[in-house]
Amino acid sequence: MYRQLGGHRYANQIYPEAHAVVNGTIGCASPQVEIDGSSSEMGDNISYHWTTTNGVIVSGEFDNIVTVGQIGAYTLEVTDELSGCTTSTSVTVTGGGVPWR
């Protein structure tokens, strides 16, 4: 049996799509920015989880849009809770030309 929900098509597995776009840069005038994952797979059985190894998540860790407060790399994991399959994508938030100390 094959199933597909906007992601990849595999036998008895659904791999959701994960997409993320950084809306701006971190700087003096904008100490926080949003990373938008709303073009990722959506639905009642879809969950989201944002992680970072060197940034700061301010809010929205389990939403499709997250607010961050530091430059760094951020990863969005999108999971189809029915199949258990997860897809991830990563983005980098940059600074607006202001050196960080």
N, CA, C and O of each residue as an XYZ file, in Angstrom:
404
protein
N       0.841     -1.182      0.000
C       0.000      0.000      0.000
C       0.884      1.242      0.000
O       1.851      1.323      0.758
N       0.553      2.197     -0.842
C       1.287      3.450     -0.901
C       0.400      4.578     -0.403
O      -0.796      4.627     -0.690
N       1.021      5.492      0.356
C       0.311      6.674      0.862
C       1.171      7.900      0.625
O       2.399      7.816      0.589
N       0.517      9.032      0.465
C       1.260     10.263      0.256
C       0.478     11.424      0.840
O      -0.726     11.544      0.615
N       1.165     12.287      1.597
C       0.568     13.508      2.145
C       1.481     14.689      1.836
O       2.033     15.298      2.753
N       1.643     15.010      0.596
C       2.456     16.166      0.229
C       3.946     15.926      0.328
O       4.730     16.708     -0.209
N       4.354     14.876      0.994
C       5.768     14.573      1.131
C       6.177     13.521      0.122
O       5.638     13.462     -0.983
N       7.116     12.704      0.500
C       7.602     11.659     -0.384
C       6.691     10.438     -0.303
O       6.046     10.211      0.720
N       6.637      9.662     -1.365
C       5.761      8.492     -1.419
C       6.585      7.228     -1.210
O       7.483      6.927     -1.997
N       6.278      6.493     -0.153
C       6.940      5.238      0.160
C       5.897      4.234      0.626
O       4.833      4.619      1.111
N       6.198      2.957      0.482
C       5.270      1.918      0.912
C       5.035      2.022      2.414
O       5.970      1.913      3.207
N       3.776      2.234      2.796
C       3.344      2.287      4.194
C       4.051      3.342      5.029
O       4.012      3.275      6.257
N       4.690      4.305      4.400
C       5.372      5.354      5.148
C       5.056      6.712      4.545
O       4.945      6.854      3.328
N       4.914      7.693      5.396
C       4.681      9.054      4.944
C       5.793      9.926      5.509
O       5.925     10.064      6.725
N       6.582     10.505      4.636
C       7.629     11.428      5.044
C       7.131     12.844      4.790
O       7.002     13.253      3.636
N       6.849     13.593      5.843
C       6.321     14.942      5.661
C       7.381     15.887      5.101
O       8.581     15.664      5.263
N       6.918     16.936      4.447
C       7.841     17.939      3.924
C       8.193     18.940      5.015
O       7.351     19.293      5.840
N       9.449     19.396      5.014
C       9.925     20.393      5.971
C      10.599     21.521      5.200
O      11.538     21.292      4.439
N      10.109     22.741      5.406
C      10.670     23.924      4.752
C      10.762     25.039      5.790
O       9.883     25.160      6.644
N      11.808     25.852      5.728
C      11.964     26.962      6.667
C      12.607     28.153      5.962
O      13.497     27.995      5.126
N      12.130     29.362      6.323
C      12.646     30.605      5.752
C      12.888     31.584      6.900
O      12.018     31.789      7.746
N      14.074     32.185      6.919
C      14.411     33.191      7.932
C      13.874     34.535      7.478
O      14.146     34.974      6.360
N      13.101     35.195      8.354
C      12.506     36.491      8.026
C      13.320     37.620      8.634
O      12.905     38.214      9.629
N      14.480     37.927      8.046
C      15.296     39.039      8.503
C      16.625     38.605      9.080
O      17.023     37.445      8.973
N      17.312     39.574      9.702
C      18.592     39.320     10.355
C      18.543     39.885     11.761
O      17.748     40.780     12.049
N      19.388     39.366     12.634
C      19.506     39.850     14.004
C      20.392     41.089     13.997
O      21.428     41.102     13.331
N      20.006     42.119     14.721
C      20.805     43.331     14.829
C      20.271     44.224     15.934
O      19.358     43.833     16.661
N      20.822     45.403     16.067
C      20.402     46.340     17.120
C      18.921     46.695     17.001
O      18.209     46.747     18.004
N      18.466     46.934     15.795
C      17.069     47.327     15.591
C      16.122     46.131     15.657
O      14.928     46.306     15.900
N      16.628     44.941     15.449
C      15.775     43.753     15.486
C      16.505     42.625     16.231
O      17.139     41.772     15.609
N      16.408     42.630     17.567
C      17.119     41.620     18.357
C      16.513     40.219     18.261
O      17.102     39.253     18.747
N      15.345     40.109     17.639
C      14.700     38.815     17.443
C      14.162     38.737     16.021
O      13.770     39.753     15.448
N      14.141     37.540     15.452
C      13.549     37.315     14.133
C      12.733     36.035     14.180
O      12.915     35.187     15.053
N      11.828     35.918     13.215
C      11.047     34.696     13.075
C      11.645     33.824     11.984
O      12.159     34.310     10.977
N      11.560     32.513     12.217
C      11.862     31.543     11.174
C      10.526     30.880     10.855
O       9.867     30.317     11.730
N      10.149     30.960      9.603
C       8.820     30.525      9.175
C       8.873     29.136      8.554
O       9.488     28.933      7.508
N       8.229     28.197      9.206
C       8.137     26.843      8.675
C       6.731     26.492      8.236
O       6.389     25.316      8.105
N       5.903     27.525      8.006
C       4.489     27.282      7.704
C       4.249     26.675      6.319
O       3.136     26.235      6.030
N       5.271     26.645      5.460
C       5.094     25.976      4.176
C       5.434     24.483      4.272
O       5.433     23.768      3.270
N       5.724     24.029      5.493
C       5.951     22.601      5.733
C       4.616     21.875      5.743
O       3.552     22.492      5.692
N       4.697     20.556      5.810
C       3.496     19.723      5.904
C       2.615     20.214      7.061
O       3.120     20.593      8.118
N       1.297     20.201      6.847
C       0.353     20.610      7.882
C      -0.705     19.530      8.042
O      -0.917     18.724      7.135
N      -1.370     19.512      9.193
C      -2.439     18.556      9.414
C      -2.570     18.192     10.876
O      -1.719     18.541     11.693
N      -3.639     17.491     11.200
C      -3.912     17.108     12.580
C      -2.859     16.174     13.151
O      -2.637     16.167     14.362
N      -2.214     15.394     12.317
C      -1.252     14.402     12.793
C       0.194     14.825     12.587
O       1.102     13.998     12.668
N       0.413     16.112     12.320
C       1.754     16.629     12.072
C       2.220     17.426     13.290
O       1.480     18.254     13.823
N       3.458     17.165     13.724
C       4.029     17.932     14.838
C       5.337     18.580     14.394
O       5.985     18.126     13.451
N       5.711     19.651     15.096
C       6.899     20.435     14.771
C       7.787     20.532     16.001
O       7.300     20.589     17.130
N       9.106     20.550     15.770
C      10.044     20.742     16.868
C      11.281     21.451     16.332
O      11.965     20.945     15.441
N      11.562     22.638     16.891
C      12.734     23.420     16.518
C      13.844     23.152     17.516
O      13.591     23.050     18.716
N      15.083     23.035     17.024
C      16.249     22.879     17.886
C      17.375     23.763     17.381
O      17.357     24.226     16.240
N      18.359     23.991     18.248
C      19.555     24.737     17.880
C      20.705     24.269     18.757
O      20.499     23.861     19.900
N      21.907     24.330     18.219
C      23.081     23.991     19.020
C      23.844     25.239     19.449
O      24.653     25.189     20.376
N      23.588     26.364     18.771
C      24.355     27.565     19.079
C      23.528     28.847     19.039
O      24.096     29.939     19.042
N      22.214     28.739     19.002
C      21.340     29.910     18.988
C      20.476     29.946     20.236
O      20.733     29.229     21.203
N      19.451     30.787     20.208
C      18.518     30.911     21.333
C      17.092     30.921     20.791
O      16.729     31.790     19.998
N      16.286     29.953     21.222
C      14.872     29.928     20.867
C      14.110     30.708     21.917
O      14.143     30.366     23.099
N      13.416     31.765     21.485
C      12.666     32.627     22.395
C      11.265     32.066     22.626
O      10.804     31.998     23.765
N      10.588     31.666     21.554
C       9.242     31.098     21.676
C       8.905     30.297     20.426
O       9.505     30.489     19.368
N       7.940     29.400     20.564
C       7.446     28.639     19.422
C       8.194     27.358     19.143
O       8.166     26.871     18.012
N       8.862     26.794     20.133
C       9.673     25.592     19.922
C       8.897     24.440     19.282
O       9.468     23.634     18.548
N       7.581     24.367     19.565
C       6.760     23.278     19.029
C       5.686     23.785     18.058
O       4.654     23.140     17.878
N       5.936     24.941     17.437
C       5.037     25.523     16.439
C       5.733     25.516     15.079
O       6.924     25.218     14.991
N       4.997     25.840     14.028
C       5.634     25.878     12.714
C       6.363     27.197     12.452
O       7.094     27.316     11.468
N       6.168     28.190     13.330
C       6.927     29.443     13.266
C       7.585     29.652     14.618
O       6.922     29.563     15.652
N       8.876     29.929     14.620
C       9.632     30.088     15.856
C      10.239     31.483     15.892
O      10.593     32.039     14.852
N      10.360     32.048     17.090
C      11.057     33.318     17.285
C      12.393     33.020     17.934
O      12.464     32.312     18.939
N      13.470     33.576     17.342
C      14.816     33.338     17.865
C      15.476     34.657     18.218
O      15.120     35.706     17.679
N      16.447     34.599     19.131
C      17.078     35.821     19.615
C      18.583     35.836     19.513
O      19.241     36.598     20.221
N      19.150     35.003     18.639
C      20.598     34.988     18.479
C      20.943     34.376     17.130
O      20.239     33.499     16.630
N      22.049     34.859     16.546
C      22.510     34.249     15.308
C      22.857     32.785     15.585
O      23.203     32.420     16.709
N      22.760     31.960     14.553
C      23.098     30.555     14.723
C      22.343     29.673     13.757
O      21.605     30.155     12.897
N      22.536     28.366     13.910
C      21.882     27.369     13.070
C      20.663     26.823     13.799
O      20.723     26.533     14.994
N      19.552     26.684     13.073
C      18.297     26.199     13.635
C      17.750     25.087     12.746
O      17.817     25.168     11.520
N      17.211     24.053     13.377
C      16.676     22.910     12.648
C      15.212     22.716     12.992
O      14.826     22.754     14.160
N      14.398     22.509     11.960
C      12.983     22.187     12.124
C      12.790     20.722     11.793
O      13.144     20.269     10.704
N      12.220     19.972     12.748
C      11.836     18.584     12.508
C      10.325     18.527     12.392
O       9.607     18.996     13.275
N       9.841     17.946     11.292
C       8.410     17.784     11.059
C       8.125     16.290     11.106
O       8.742     15.511     10.380
N       7.183     15.891     11.969
C       6.894     14.473     12.171
C       5.446     14.168     11.847
O       4.537     14.883     12.269
N       5.241     13.099     11.095
C       3.904     12.563     10.875
C       3.665     11.559     12.001
O       4.276     10.491     12.027
N       2.778     11.905     12.927
C       2.557     11.078     14.108
C       1.932      9.724     13.767
O       2.062      8.783     14.550
N       1.257      9.600     12.617
C       0.665      8.322     12.222
C       1.724      7.332     11.758
O       1.690      6.158     12.129
N       2.666      7.806     10.944
C       3.688      6.906     10.410
C       4.948      6.890     11.271
O       5.736      5.946     11.212
N       5.135      7.948     12.077
C       6.353      8.058     12.870
C       7.538      8.586     12.085
O       8.645      8.674     12.616
N       7.318      8.938     10.824
C       8.396      9.425      9.966
C       8.658     10.902     10.215
O       7.730     11.688     10.407
N       9.936     11.268     10.209
C      10.360     12.644     10.461
C      11.254     13.123      9.336
O      12.099     12.380      8.836
N      11.061     14.371      8.944
C      11.919     15.045      7.979
C      12.410     16.322      8.632
O      11.678     16.935      9.408
N      13.630     16.735      8.336
C      14.143     17.961      8.941
C      14.774     18.857      7.884
O      15.154     18.413      6.801
N      14.870     20.126      8.237
C      15.552     21.117      7.411
C      16.240     22.093      8.355
O      15.777     22.314      9.474
N      17.341     22.673      7.903
C      18.097     23.604      8.744
C      18.300     24.933      8.029
O      18.410     24.986      6.804
N      18.346     26.000      8.812
C      18.614     27.342      8.297
C      19.603     28.038      9.228
O      19.790     27.625     10.373
N      20.228     29.088      8.728
C      21.145     29.876      9.532
C      20.649     31.300      9.650
O      20.341     31.944      8.647
N      20.572     31.795     10.879
C      20.199     33.183     11.146
C      21.497     33.966     11.245
O      22.408     33.601     11.987
N      21.563     35.053     10.482
C      22.784     35.871     10.450
C      22.546     37.200     11.145
O      21.413     37.553     11.473
N      23.626     37.927     11.363
C      23.564     39.248     11.963
C      23.526     40.318     10.910
O      23.929     40.102      9.767
N      23.037     41.480     11.302
C      22.912     42.600     10.383
C      24.149     43.456     10.299
O      24.046     44.683     10.279
N      25.315     42.845     10.250
C      26.558     43.611     10.115
C      27.106     44.114     11.429
O      28.107     44.830     11.441
N      26.474     43.760     12.544
C      26.933     44.190     13.856
C      27.721     43.044     14.484
O      27.174     41.951     14.630
N      28.974     43.248     14.860
C      29.739     42.150     15.467
C      29.184     41.761     16.822
O      28.802     42.621     17.616
N      29.141     40.467     17.085
C      28.665     39.949     18.370
C      29.855     39.730     19.275
O      30.932     39.327     18.834
N      29.641     40.005     20.564
C      30.729     39.847     21.539
C      30.392     38.758     22.506
O      31.179     38.468     23.407
